[in-house]
Amino acid sequence: MEEITVRQATKKDIPFLAKIILMAETSGHELVSYKKMFPISDSELLSGFEATLDNEQFGHGLTYETFLIAELDGKPGAAACGYIEGEHGSSNHLMTGALMTGFPTELIIAGYKKNAEFKEIQINKTPGTLQIDSVATLPEFRGKGLFKLIFEEHCKAAESEGCNQVEIQVWSGNQGAISTYKKLGCEIASEKYVDINNKNLGGKVLMTRKIKD
């Protein structure tokens, strides 16, 4: 019988987490992503993510400290980060600072300028809510419920900190992810789309759920 366990990520997991972030950023539905921000090879992205993740500051999604990993029979198969927005300052500011340790400053500046083209789909994170991000499961481990256990563990940890709301931002075209989150009790709270020359280019969906009724 297969055994699934969930554990806190450690520094040794950083290479695996870098791959998870790259997978999460390449579902095919992104209008904005690190891969689009930084026009470099996947190997360079992985190297940059590894350097970026090697920090011990809580409160954002680019530190190994906020990731949980699900293992199947001792083999890492899925991961996702979770943090409470605003607990240690703005997560966006903290992530920018972390990126500065992994990628050249000029590359980051150019990347944020690209992102500004899609500012109308930016969804602000609500202070005091659990944010779930960088969700990915390796292909050979899918369909086994690994992320469900990660999600539940993040919620338990957030509840112990007095947090009772979870937020997940997902690209509108990623119906598989939206369906998964709905099965976990999340509902669509708001949607934002990019409409250029009467052409819908896609957008973002904010999904939310009470951690405990």
N, C-alpha and C positions, 0 to 999 in steps of 0.2 A: 504493500500500500504506500502511495506517495505521501511524503511528509512535507508540508509547507510551513515555513517559519518566517517571521518578520523581525528584523533587527535594525538597530541604528547603524548608519554608515560610519566607517572610520576612514582615516587617511589612506589606508591600503586600498580602499574601494574607489579612489578618485579616478583611475583610468576607466573603470566600469561606468561610473557616473557621467564622465565626459561623453561616453558613447550613448548613454540614455538621453542626455540633453540634445545631442545631435539627432537622434531618432525622433525625439519629441518635436524638433524643429523642422522636420522634413516629412510631414504627413501628406504634403501635396496641396494643402488648402491655405497655406499662409500667404498673407499679403505683406506681412512684416515678420522677419525672423533674423536670427544671427547669421544664418547662411546667406541671406539676401543683403544684410547690412555689411558683411565682410566678404568681399569677393576674393576669397583665398581657398585653397584646396581643403578637402575634408581632413587630411592629416594635419594641416596647419591649424584648423579649427579645433581638432581634438587636443593638440598640444596646448593651444591657448586656453581651452576650457580646463585642462588639468592644472595649469598654473593659476587660473582664476579661482578654482574650487578650493585650493589649498589655503583656506583662511578659516579662522575659528570664531567669526563674528555671526551671531544669530540674527534673525529678523529679515532674512532675504533668501532668494532662491539660488544664489551662486556660491554657496558654501556647503561643503560636505556635511556640516553639522545639522542641516535641516532635512536631510534625506533619510528615508527609510527604504530598506531593501527587502524584497521577498525572495526567499530561496526555496527551491524545490529539491528535496533530497540533498541539501547542502550546496546546491549550485545557484548562484544569483540569476534570477530570471526577470525581475521587474524592479522598478524604483520610482519614487516620486518625492518631491520636496513638499514640506508643509511648514508654514510659519504664520505667526499672528501679526497682521499688518500694524505698523506703528509702534510695536512693543520696544523696538530698539532704534526708532527713527524711521523715516520714509524708506521703504524697501527699494524704491526706484533709485534713490540717491546711494544707498548701500550697494546695490548691484553695479551702478556705474563705477563706484570706487573699486569694486572687486575686478571689474573688467579691465581697469587701468593696470592691474598687476599682471594680466595675461595677454593683452593685446597692445600694439603700438597706439599711442594717443591719437595720432593723425587718422588712423584707421577707425577708431571709435568716433571721432568727431564727424568724419565723412558718413559713417553709418547712421548716426543720429540725424544727420541732415536728410538722409533718404527716408528715415522713419517719419520725419515731419510732413512728408507728402501725404501721409495717411492719418494725420492727427485727429480727423473727425471720427475715427473708430476707437480712439483711446477710451478705455473704461477705467475710471478711478477706483482704486481699491478702498473699501470701507475700513477705517481704523477699528481695531479690535476684533476683526474677523479672521478666521483661519483661511489662508490662501493655499490652494493646492496647485502645483505647477510642475513642469518638466516630467510629465507622466509618460512612461513607455514600458512596454513589455517585449522581450525578445520573441521573435516569431515562433520559435519552437516551444515557448512556454505559454502561449496565448490559449484562452478558453479554459483555464484551470483556476480562475478566481484569485490570482495573485494580487491584482490591484485592489480588489474589494477588501482584502485583509489589510493592505497598506492604508487605504482610506480610513478604515475603522480605527486603526491604531493612531493615525494622525488626529482623528476626531477625539479619541479618548484623552490624548495628551493635551489637546486644546481645551477640552472641558475641564481638566484638572487645573488649568490656568484661568478659569472663569470665562472662557469664550464659548458662545452658544450659536455661532453662525459660521457656515463655511461658504466660501465663494470660489468658483472655478470659471476662468475665462477660456472659451474654446472657439475655434474658427467655425463660422456658420456652415461651411461645406463639409465639416468633419462629422457626418451624421452618425458614424460608428461610435465616436467618443460621446456625442450628445446622448445617444441611446444608452450607453454604459452608465453615464451619470444619472440619467433618469431612473434607471433600475436601482440606483443607490439612494433614491429619494429626492434628488435635486430637481428643481424646476427652473424654467427659463424666467429670469427676472427682467431682463432688458436685452435689446439687440441694437447694434449700430452697423450701418452699411456704407460702402463707398459707391457713390453714383456719379460717374463721369460721362458727360455727353449722353445722358439717358441710358447708360449701360451699367448695370449692377455688377460690380467687380467682386462682390462678396463682402463679408464683414465678420464681426465678433458677436458672440453671445455670452451674456453673463448668467451663470447658473448658480442658484443658492439653495441652502437647506439648513434648517435648524438642526443643531447637533443633538439636542435632546428636547422633546416636547414637554 
